[in-house]
């Protein structure tokens, strides 16, 4: 069973969304998946003070990344979730 390194771009609902709180909720949601491992969440400036979160996780290839994407999109304060990178992790 191989592991995948996955990155999602998560857009908050608005400028007032607390990104630190959102990071904690994202980490908790990812860790509900059997093989889900939260690696990091970096802030990426978009425009006019709005920032997206670039979230990196590790997940077994046996689990569906679509299920993770759906679960993340259900978090309060999340406007959209987009898969931006999916790679097989070697080692």
NUFI-356865 format. One record per residue: x, y, z of N, C-alpha, C in turn. Coordinates in pm, whole numbers, plus 50000, padded with zeros to 5 digits. Example, Ala and Ser with C-alpha at 12.3 -4.5 7.8 and 13.67 -1.06 7.14 Angstrom:
@neast 51319&nnorth 49431&nup 50780&caeast 51230&canorth 49550&caup 50780&ceast 51320&cnorth 49670&cup 50780 .
@neast 51285&nnorth 49775&nup 50708&caeast 51367&canorth 49894&caup 50714&ceast 51290&cnorth 50003&cup 50787 .
//
This chain:
@neast 50085&nnorth 49883&nup 50000&caeast 50000&canorth 50000&caup 50000&ceast 50090&cnorth 50124&cup 50000 .
@neast 50075&nnorth 50205&nup 49898&caeast 50157&canorth 50326&caup 49883&ceast 50089&cnorth 50445&cup 49950 .
@neast 50169&nnorth 50547&nup 49974&caeast 50119&canorth 50670&caup 50035&ceast 50127&cnorth 50784&cup 49933 .
@neast 50030&nnorth 50871&nup 49938&caeast 50027&canorth 50987&caup 49849&ceast 50048&cnorth 51114&cup 49931 .
@neast 50122&nnorth 51208&nup 49874&caeast 50135&canorth 51342&caup 49928&ceast 50038&cnorth 51430&cup 49852 .
@neast 49948&nnorth 51493&nup 49922&caeast 49840&canorth 51568&caup 49858&ceast 49838&cnorth 51711&cup 49910 .
@neast 49814&nnorth 51806&nup 49819&caeast 49797&canorth 51946&caup 49859&ceast 49660&cnorth 51995&cup 49814 .
@neast 49595&nnorth 52066&nup 49905&caeast 49466&canorth 52129&caup 49876&ceast 49481&cnorth 52280&cup 49895 .
@neast 49412&nnorth 52354&nup 49809&caeast 49401&canorth 52499&caup 49826&ceast 49263&cnorth 52525&cup 49884 .
@neast 49262&nnorth 52582&nup 50005&caeast 49136&canorth 52605&caup 50075&ceast 49113&cnorth 52755&cup 50087 .
@neast 49000&nnorth 52798&nup 50033&caeast 48963&canorth 52939&caup 50038&ceast 48866&cnorth 52961&cup 50153 .
@neast 48894&nnorth 53061&nup 50238&caeast 48801&canorth 53093&caup 50347&ceast 48679&cnorth 53168&cup 50291 .
@neast 48572&nnorth 53170&nup 50370&caeast 48449&canorth 53238&caup 50327&ceast 48468&cnorth 53387&cup 50311 .
@neast 48550&nnorth 53449&nup 50400&caeast 48569&canorth 53593&caup 50392&ceast 48696&cnorth 53634&cup 50467 .
@neast 48723&nnorth 53764&nup 50468&caeast 48842&canorth 53816&caup 50535&ceast 48840&cnorth 53796&cup 50686 .
@neast 48721&nnorth 53788&nup 50745&caeast 48709&canorth 53776&caup 50889&ceast 48729&cnorth 53633&cup 50940 .
@neast 48739&nnorth 53536&nup 50851&caeast 48759&canorth 53397&caup 50892&ceast 48892&cnorth 53383&cup 50963 .
@neast 48889&nnorth 53326&nup 51082&caeast 49009&canorth 53304&caup 51163&ceast 49087&cnorth 53185&cup 51105 .
@neast 49198&nnorth 53214&nup 51036&caeast 49275&canorth 53109&caup 50970&ceast 49343&cnorth 53014&cup 51068 .
@neast 49381&nnorth 53062&nup 51184&caeast 49443&canorth 52975&caup 51284&ceast 49342&cnorth 52871&cup 51334 .
@neast 49221&nnorth 52916&nup 51360&caeast 49115&canorth 52825&caup 51403&ceast 49082&cnorth 52727&cup 51291 .
@neast 49080&nnorth 52777&nup 51168&caeast 49052&canorth 52692&caup 51052&ceast 49158&cnorth 52583&cup 51036 .
@neast 49284&nnorth 52618&nup 51059&caeast 49393&canorth 52519&caup 51051&ceast 49372&cnorth 52406&cup 51151 .
@neast 49330&nnorth 52440&nup 51272&caeast 49306&canorth 52340&caup 51376&ceast 49191&cnorth 52247&cup 51335 .
@neast 49085&nnorth 52304&nup 51281&caeast 48970&canorth 52224&caup 51238&ceast 49006&cnorth 52135&cup 51119 .
@neast 49087&nnorth 52186&nup 51027&caeast 49131&canorth 52107&caup 50911&ceast 49216&cnorth 51989&cup 50958 .
@neast 49308&nnorth 52015&nup 51050&caeast 49394&canorth 51908&caup 51103&ceast 49309&cnorth 51799&cup 51168 .
@neast 49213&nnorth 51840&nup 51248&caeast 49125&canorth 51743&caup 51315&ceast 49045&cnorth 51661&cup 51215 .
@neast 48997&nnorth 51726&nup 51110&caeast 48916&canorth 51657&caup 51008&ceast 49002&cnorth 51556&cup 50932 .
@neast 49124&nnorth 51594&nup 50896&caeast 49213&canorth 51504&caup 50822&ceast 49249&cnorth 51382&cup 50906 .
@neast 49267&nnorth 51403&nup 51034&caeast 49306&canorth 51292&caup 51122&ceast 49191&cnorth 51197&cup 51152 .
@neast 49069&nnorth 51228&nup 51107&caeast 48957&canorth 51134&caup 51121&ceast 48967&cnorth 51023&cup 51017 .
@neast 49045&nnorth 51045&nup 50912&caeast 49067&canorth 50942&caup 50811&ceast 49171&cnorth 50843&cup 50864 .
@neast 49151&nnorth 50717&nup 50838&caeast 49236&canorth 50612&caup 50895&ceast 49384&cnorth 50636&cup 50871 .
@neast 49421&nnorth 50675&nup 50749&caeast 49564&canorth 50696&caup 50718&ceast 49599&cnorth 50843&cup 50703 .
@neast 49508&nnorth 50933&nup 50736&caeast 49530&canorth 51076&caup 50716&ceast 49633&cnorth 51134&cup 50812 .
@neast 49735&nnorth 51199&nup 50757&caeast 49838&canorth 51265&caup 50837&ceast 49850&cnorth 51409&cup 50790 .
@neast 49824&nnorth 51502&nup 50880&caeast 49837&canorth 51645&caup 50851&ceast 49984&cnorth 51682&cup 50856 .
@neast 50037&nnorth 51743&nup 50752&caeast 50177&canorth 51785&caup 50748&ceast 50193&cnorth 51934&cup 50778 .
@neast 50123&nnorth 52019&nup 50701&caeast 50135&canorth 52163&caup 50724&ceast 50022&cnorth 52238&cup 50655 .
@neast 50005&nnorth 52363&nup 50696&caeast 49910&canorth 52454&caup 50633&ceast 49978&cnorth 52590&cup 50623 .
@neast 50003&nnorth 52634&nup 50501&caeast 50068&canorth 52764&caup 50479&ceast 49966&cnorth 52862&cup 50424 .
@neast 49983&nnorth 52987&nup 50464&caeast 49896&canorth 53093&caup 50413&ceast 49954&cnorth 53147&cup 50283 .
@neast 49866&nnorth 53166&nup 50185&caeast 49906&canorth 53220&caup 50055&ceast 49822&cnorth 53344&cup 50025 .
@neast 49885&nnorth 53461&nup 50014&caeast 49810&canorth 53583&caup 49983&ceast 49741&cnorth 53571&cup 49846 .
@neast 49615&nnorth 53614&nup 49841&caeast 49540&canorth 53610&caup 49716&ceast 49523&cnorth 53753&cup 49664 .
@neast 49444&nnorth 53835&nup 49732&caeast 49424&canorth 53975&caup 49692&ceast 49349&cnorth 54049&cup 49801 .
@neast 49381&nnorth 54176&nup 49817&caeast 49309&canorth 54265&caup 49908&ceast 49299&cnorth 54209&cup 50051 .
@neast 49405&nnorth 54145&nup 50097&caeast 49408&canorth 54092&caup 50233&ceast 49353&cnorth 53951&cup 50248 .
@neast 49292&nnorth 53897&nup 50144&caeast 49239&canorth 53761&caup 50149&ceast 49354&cnorth 53662&cup 50134 .
@neast 49354&nnorth 53558&nup 50217&caeast 49458&canorth 53456&caup 50211&ceast 49393&cnorth 53319&cup 50200 .
@neast 49455&nnorth 53233&nup 50118&caeast 49414&canorth 53093&caup 50107&ceast 49506&cnorth 53011&cup 50194 .
@neast 49462&nnorth 52891&nup 50229&caeast 49548&canorth 52797&caup 50298&ceast 49591&cnorth 52688&cup 50201 .
@neast 49719&nnorth 52661&nup 50196&caeast 49772&canorth 52550&caup 50118&ceast 49803&cnorth 52441&cup 50219 .
@neast 49722&nnorth 52336&nup 50217&caeast 49731&canorth 52229&caup 50316&ceast 49797&cnorth 52107&cup 50252 .
@neast 49898&nnorth 52055&nup 50318&caeast 49970&canorth 51936&caup 50272&ceast 49940&cnorth 51821&cup 50367 .
@neast 49899&nnorth 51708&nup 50309&caeast 49868&canorth 51591&caup 50390&ceast 49931&cnorth 51467&cup 50327 .
@neast 49938&nnorth 51360&nup 50405&caeast 49975&canorth 51228&caup 50355&ceast 49853&cnorth 51140&cup 50374 .
@neast 49827&nnorth 51055&nup 50273&caeast 49709&canorth 50969&caup 50277&ceast 49740&cnorth 50842&cup 50199 .
@neast 49693&nnorth 50730&nup 50248&caeast 49709&canorth 50605&caup 50177&ceast 49640&cnorth 50615&cup 50041 .
@neast 49702&nnorth 50556&nup 49939&caeast 49639&canorth 50558&caup 49806&ceast 49512&cnorth 50475&cup 49803 .
@neast 49490&nnorth 50393&nup 49906&caeast 49368&canorth 50314&caup 49914&ceast 49247&cnorth 50401&cup 49951 .
@neast 49272&nnorth 50516&nup 50011&caeast 49163&canorth 50607&caup 50048&ceast 49144&cnorth 50710&cup 49937 .
@neast 49022&nnorth 50753&nup 49920&caeast 48986&canorth 50847&caup 49814&ceast 49016&cnorth 50992&cup 49855 .
@neast 49091&nnorth 51061&nup 49771&caeast 49118&canorth 51203&caup 49798&ceast 48990&cnorth 51286&cup 49784 .
@neast 48895&nnorth 51238&nup 49704&caeast 48768&canorth 51308&caup 49689&ceast 48691&cnorth 51312&cup 49821 .
@neast 48702&nnorth 51205&nup 49900&caeast 48634&canorth 51201&caup 50029&ceast 48694&cnorth 51305&cup 50124 .
@neast 48826&nnorth 51322&nup 50117&caeast 48893&canorth 51423&caup 50200&ceast 48849&cnorth 51562&cup 50155 .
@neast 48848&nnorth 51584&nup 50025&caeast 48807&canorth 51713&caup 49970&ceast 48664&cnorth 51749&cup 50014 .
@neast 48575&nnorth 51652&nup 50007&caeast 48437&canorth 51674&caup 50049&ceast 48429&cnorth 51706&cup 50198 .
@neast 48503&nnorth 51630&nup 50280&caeast 48503&canorth 51653&caup 50425&ceast 48555&cnorth 51792&cup 50459 .
@neast 48660&nnorth 51835&nup 50391&caeast 48716&canorth 51968&caup 50417&ceast 48619&cnorth 52078&cup 50376 .
@neast 48547&nnorth 52057&nup 50268&caeast 48453&canorth 52160&caup 50221&ceast 48334&cnorth 52177&cup 50315 .
@neast 48310&nnorth 52080&nup 50404&caeast 48199&canorth 52087&caup 50498&ceast 48234&cnorth 52163&cup 50626 .
@neast 48361&nnorth 52203&nup 50641&caeast 48403&canorth 52277&caup 50760&ceast 48347&cnorth 52419&cup 50754 .
@neast 48292&nnorth 52465&nup 50866&caeast 48238&canorth 52601&caup 50873&ceast 48351&cnorth 52701&cup 50851 .
@neast 48330&nnorth 52796&nup 50762&caeast 48430&canorth 52897&caup 50731&ceast 48506&cnorth 52869&cup 50602 .
@neast 48483&nnorth 52752&nup 50543&caeast 48549&canorth 52716&caup 50416&ceast 48457&cnorth 52748&cup 50300 .
@neast 48508&nnorth 52826&nup 50205&caeast 48431&canorth 52861&caup 50086&ceast 48449&cnorth 52756&cup 49977 .
@neast 48576&nnorth 52715&nup 49953&caeast 48602&canorth 52616&caup 49849&ceast 48730&cnorth 52539&cup 49880 .
@neast 48736&nnorth 52418&nup 49823&caeast 48853&canorth 52331&caup 49839&ceast 48888&cnorth 52280&cup 49700 .
@neast 49017&nnorth 52291&nup 49666&caeast 49062&canorth 52247&caup 49534&ceast 49188&cnorth 52162&cup 49550 .
@neast 49189&nnorth 52044&nup 49491&caeast 49308&canorth 51960&caup 49489&ceast 49407&cnorth 52023&cup 49393 .
@neast 49528&nnorth 52056&nup 49441&caeast 49625&canorth 52121&caup 49353&ceast 49749&cnorth 52036&cup 49326 .
@neast 49772&nnorth 51929&nup 49406&caeast 49887&canorth 51843&caup 49383&ceast 49862&cnorth 51707&cup 49445 .
@neast 49898&nnorth 51601&nup 49371&caeast 49883&canorth 51464&caup 49417&ceast 50005&cnorth 51387&cup 49369 .
@neast 50086&nnorth 51338&nup 49462&caeast 50208&canorth 51266&caup 49425&ceast 50226&cnorth 51142&cup 49511 .
@neast 50281&nnorth 51039&nup 49450&caeast 50316&canorth 50919&caup 49526&ceast 50442&cnorth 50948&cup 49605 .
@neast 50437&nnorth 50914&nup 49734&caeast 50550&canorth 50938&caup 49824&ceast 50634&cnorth 50812&cup 49827 .
@neast 50763&nnorth 50828&nup 49805&caeast 50855&canorth 50715&caup 49805&ceast 50937&cnorth 50718&cup 49933 .
@neast 50953&nnorth 50602&nup 49994&caeast 51041&canorth 50596&caup 50110&ceast 50984&cnorth 50541&cup 50229 .
//
